Amino acid sequence: MVNITRRIISEENIERGMVKLLYNETRRKLVEYELQDRNLAKKYAMSFEEFREMKMIEKLGYTWEVEKDYQNWEIARDGIETIML
């Protein structure tokens, strides 16, 4: 089976396919991170930077929801910055 597949699909096509797959996965993750960033900015009516500078976790009483949102937001912002480099 592997030999048949290798004969049908050249190495060049595999490389192009892998590049396309990686590109599409990166775009998908970027869209996911941007959506998370927008949703949390809308929920708290401020940017992540403002949220952090205003110490909103403390102001909102260190609740599980706020802590979780902060962590998810930080991951999303870091993901956006990493992908956009």
C-alpha positions, 0 to 999 in steps of 0.5 A: 500500500505504501509503495502504491501511494508513493508511486501515485504521489510524488515527493514534491506533491507531498511537500506542497501538501504539507506546506498547504496543511501547515498554512491552513492550520496556522490560519485556523489558529489565528482566526480562533485566537482573534475570535477569542480576543474579540469576544473577551474584549467585548465581554469586558468592554476593553482591550487585554492590555487595559484589562491587565493594567487596570488589574481587573482580576483583583477588581472583579474578586478573583473569580474562577470565570475571570481568572479563566478568561484572563488565561484564555485571553493571554493565550490568544494574544500571545498566539496572535503575536507569535503567528504575526511575527 
